[in-house]
Amino acid sequence: MRKVTALVRRELIAYFSSPLAYMVLTAFLLLQGYIFYLIVSFLNDPRTQAMTPLRLFFGGTIFFWLFLLFVVPVITMRLIAEERRSGTIEPLLTAPVTEGQVILGKFLAALAFYIVLWLPTLIYIVILKQHTAIDLGPVASGYLGVLLLGILFLGVGTFASTLTNNQLIAAVLAFAAIVLLFSVGLLQQLLVSSSALRDVFGYMNLWSQMDDFARGIVDTRHIVYELSVGIMFLFLAVKSLEVKKWR
């Protein structure tokens, strides 16, 4: 565990030593703040159907998904690709650490940075609480949904970063894979004849899963799906790194 902790620390230093990290953080918070403002303004219109702002904030608009689809590949694109490009992957893999520890350390660092991105959004809860009563249950489950989506998407991005030594290509591969995962569940709406297939695709519908979390519904099926897919991609990342090591 000490080796993984050292890798996490090394990766976090690399993150926060890069101007890109602060650019991503600034852009993310500015856009999130603006979208939150638009949501509140929209719901203040008397003609609008009554709805809690946080239900829209947590996955209720396309902007939420666009943030994840673009931000996560940027977070993960450098994890392994940059090590391979700069030639530091060889010393890293010949050090007394396993491929699994390398992937886990880099993934946990990316997850920590992802959490740092979302932490300032807690101020929105404070602002709303000053003006209306808030049920903290859906708030907690909404952030749980955000965390689980992060684990899933960051797992995909980590795997994509092992496939190339070009950060831009790694980001494009991660983006394409995440879009595919997101789109698969939406096929449920197109299947009107096969109830079995509709149920299968409904199980993979990330939009509806996030909507459940936003409403305070914590379904263990959603948790199992997102964790298992994220772990599967981390396993693939380990195997990909092992293959690259022996080439």
TANOR-V467527 format. One record per residue. RES is the residue in three letters. SS is DSSP state (h for helix, s for strand, l for the rest). BURIAL is 1 if it has 16 or more other ideal C-beta (glycine too) atoms within 10 Angstrom, else 0. D_CENTER is the distance of its C-alpha to the mean C-alpha in Angstrom with 2 decimals. Layout:
# TANOR-V467527
res: {RES & RES}
ss: {SS & SS}
burial: {BURIAL & BURIAL}
d_center: {D_CENTER & D_CENTER}
This chain:
# TANOR-V467527
res: {MET & ARG & LYS & VAL & THR & ALA & LEU & VAL & ARG & ARG & GLU & LEU & ILE & ALA & TYR & PHE & SER & SER & PRO & LEU & ALA & TYR & MET & VAL & LEU & THR & ALA & PHE & LEU & LEU & LEU & GLN & GLY & TYR & ILE & PHE & TYR & LEU & ILE & VAL & SER & PHE & LEU & ASN & ASP & PRO & ARG & THR & GLN & ALA & MET & THR & PRO & LEU & ARG & LEU & PHE & PHE & GLY & GLY & THR & ILE & PHE & PHE & TRP & LEU & PHE & LEU & LEU & PHE & VAL & VAL & PRO & VAL & ILE & THR & MET & ARG & LEU & ILE & ALA & GLU & GLU & ARG & ARG & SER & GLY & THR & ILE & GLU & PRO & LEU & LEU & THR & ALA & PRO & VAL & THR & GLU & GLY & GLN & VAL & ILE & LEU & GLY & LYS & PHE & LEU & ALA & ALA & LEU & ALA & PHE & TYR & ILE & VAL & LEU & TRP & LEU & PRO & THR & LEU & ILE & TYR & ILE & VAL & ILE & LEU & LYS & GLN & HIS & THR & ALA & ILE & ASP & LEU & GLY & PRO & VAL & ALA & SER & GLY & TYR & LEU & GLY & VAL & LEU & LEU & LEU & GLY & ILE & LEU & PHE & LEU & GLY & VAL & GLY & THR & PHE & ALA & SER & THR & LEU & THR & ASN & ASN & GLN & LEU & ILE & ALA & ALA & VAL & LEU & ALA & PHE & ALA & ALA & ILE & VAL & LEU & LEU & PHE & SER & VAL & GLY & LEU & LEU & GLN & GLN & LEU & LEU & VAL & SER & SER & SER & ALA & LEU & ARG & ASP & VAL & PHE & GLY & TYR & MET & ASN & LEU & TRP & SER & GLN & MET & ASP & ASP & PHE & ALA & ARG & GLY & ILE & VAL & ASP & THR & ARG & HIS & ILE & VAL & TYR & GLU & LEU & SER & VAL & GLY & ILE & MET & PHE & LEU & PHE & LEU & ALA & VAL & LYS & SER & LEU & GLU & VAL & LYS & LYS & TRP & ARG}
ss: {l & h & h & h & h & h & h & h & h & h & h & h & h & h & h & h & l & l & h & h & h & h & h & h & h & h & h & h & h & h & h & h & h & h & h & h & h & h & h & h & h & h & h & h & l & l & l & l & l & l & l & l & h & h & h & h & h & l & l & l & l & h & h & h & h & h & h & h & h & h & h & h & h & h & h & h & l & l & l & l & h & h & h & h & h & h & l & h & h & h & h & h & h & h & l & l & l & l & h & h & h & h & h & h & h & h & h & h & h & h & h & h & h & h & h & h & h & h & h & l & l & h & h & h & h & h & h & h & h & l & l & l & l & l & l & h & h & h & h & h & h & h & h & h & h & h & h & h & h & h & h & h & h & h & h & h & h & h & h & h & h & l & l & l & l & l & h & h & h & h & h & h & h & h & h & h & h & h & h & h & h & h & h & h & h & h & h & h & h & h & l & l & l & l & h & h & h & h & h & h & h & h & h & l & l & h & h & h & h & h & h & h & h & h & l & l & l & l & l & h & h & h & h & h & h & h & h & h & h & h & h & h & h & h & h & h & h & h & h & h & h & h & h & h & h & l & l}
burial: {0 & 0 & 0 & 1 & 0 & 0 & 1 & 1 & 0 & 0 & 1 & 1 & 0 & 1 & 1 & 0 & 0 & 0 & 0 & 0 & 1 & 0 & 0 & 1 & 1 & 0 & 0 & 1 & 0 & 0 & 0 & 1 & 0 & 0 & 1 & 1 & 0 & 0 & 1 & 1 & 0 & 0 & 0 & 0 & 0 & 0 & 0 & 0 & 0 & 0 & 0 & 1 & 1 & 1 & 1 & 1 & 1 & 1 & 1 & 1 & 0 & 0 & 1 & 1 & 1 & 0 & 1 & 1 & 1 & 0 & 1 & 1 & 1 & 1 & 1 & 1 & 1 & 1 & 1 & 1 & 1 & 1 & 1 & 1 & 0 & 0 & 0 & 0 & 1 & 0 & 0 & 1 & 1 & 0 & 0 & 0 & 1 & 0 & 1 & 1 & 1 & 1 & 1 & 1 & 1 & 1 & 1 & 1 & 1 & 1 & 1 & 0 & 1 & 1 & 0 & 0 & 1 & 0 & 0 & 0 & 1 & 0 & 0 & 1 & 1 & 0 & 0 & 1 & 0 & 0 & 0 & 0 & 0 & 1 & 0 & 0 & 0 & 1 & 1 & 0 & 1 & 1 & 1 & 0 & 1 & 1 & 1 & 1 & 1 & 1 & 1 & 1 & 1 & 1 & 1 & 1 & 1 & 1 & 1 & 1 & 1 & 1 & 1 & 1 & 1 & 0 & 1 & 0 & 0 & 1 & 1 & 0 & 1 & 1 & 1 & 0 & 1 & 1 & 0 & 0 & 1 & 1 & 0 & 0 & 1 & 0 & 0 & 1 & 0 & 0 & 0 & 0 & 0 & 0 & 0 & 0 & 0 & 1 & 0 & 0 & 1 & 1 & 0 & 1 & 1 & 1 & 0 & 1 & 1 & 1 & 1 & 1 & 1 & 1 & 1 & 1 & 0 & 0 & 0 & 0 & 0 & 1 & 0 & 0 & 1 & 1 & 0 & 0 & 1 & 1 & 0 & 0 & 1 & 1 & 0 & 1 & 1 & 1 & 0 & 1 & 1 & 0 & 0 & 1 & 0 & 0 & 0}
d_center: {23.82 & 25.44 & 24.50 & 20.79 & 21.08 & 22.94 & 20.33 & 17.59 & 20.11 & 21.00 & 17.52 & 16.90 & 20.33 & 19.49 & 16.44 & 18.61 & 21.61 & 20.13 & 20.70 & 17.54 & 15.47 & 17.67 & 17.63 & 13.86 & 14.18 & 17.27 & 16.19 & 13.05 & 15.39 & 18.24 & 16.58 & 15.05 & 18.55 & 20.27 & 18.41 & 19.14 & 22.71 & 22.98 & 21.85 & 24.43 & 27.05 & 26.55 & 26.98 & 29.99 & 31.83 & 34.43 & 34.05 & 30.41 & 29.78 & 28.99 & 25.34 & 23.32 & 21.28 & 18.31 & 18.17 & 17.77 & 15.38 & 12.90 & 12.30 & 15.99 & 16.07 & 14.94 & 14.00 & 10.97 & 9.69 & 11.19 & 9.36 & 5.87 & 8.08 & 9.84 & 8.12 & 5.60 & 8.92 & 10.86 & 9.32 & 9.94 & 13.01 & 15.48 & 14.77 & 17.52 & 18.73 & 20.15 & 21.81 & 23.47 & 24.54 & 26.11 & 27.69 & 26.33 & 24.72 & 28.25 & 29.19 & 25.87 & 26.43 & 30.11 & 29.42 & 29.78 & 26.16 & 24.90 & 22.31 & 20.31 & 20.54 & 19.49 & 16.28 & 15.57 & 16.48 & 14.35 & 11.20 & 12.09 & 12.80 & 9.48 & 8.00 & 11.02 & 10.53 & 7.12 & 9.32 & 12.13 & 10.66 & 10.59 & 13.84 & 16.23 & 15.34 & 17.36 & 20.33 & 19.98 & 20.78 & 23.74 & 24.97 & 24.91 & 26.57 & 29.43 & 30.26 & 29.60 & 29.10 & 25.54 & 24.69 & 22.28 & 21.43 & 19.20 & 17.68 & 16.80 & 15.54 & 13.46 & 11.67 & 11.56 & 9.85 & 7.13 & 7.00 & 7.37 & 4.77 & 2.45 & 5.67 & 6.21 & 4.38 & 5.27 & 8.37 & 9.11 & 8.97 & 11.10 & 13.45 & 13.87 & 14.84 & 17.57 & 19.20 & 20.58 & 21.90 & 20.95 & 17.80 & 18.07 & 18.50 & 15.52 & 13.35 & 15.26 & 14.93 & 11.14 & 11.26 & 14.02 & 12.56 & 9.43 & 12.11 & 14.33 & 12.24 & 11.77 & 15.48 & 16.92 & 16.68 & 18.35 & 21.31 & 22.39 & 24.02 & 26.13 & 27.53 & 30.52 & 32.87 & 31.01 & 29.90 & 28.72 & 26.34 & 25.24 & 24.37 & 22.44 & 20.32 & 20.05 & 18.59 & 15.72 & 15.31 & 11.78 & 13.39 & 16.12 & 14.09 & 12.25 & 15.79 & 17.21 & 15.02 & 15.99 & 19.57 & 19.55 & 19.69 & 18.05 & 18.73 & 18.63 & 18.24 & 14.76 & 13.91 & 15.72 & 14.21 & 10.49 & 11.61 & 14.19 & 12.32 & 9.81 & 13.10 & 14.95 & 13.05 & 13.53 & 17.12 & 17.47 & 16.37 & 19.12 & 21.61 & 20.94 & 21.58 & 24.67 & 25.99 & 25.58 & 27.38 & 30.48 & 30.81}
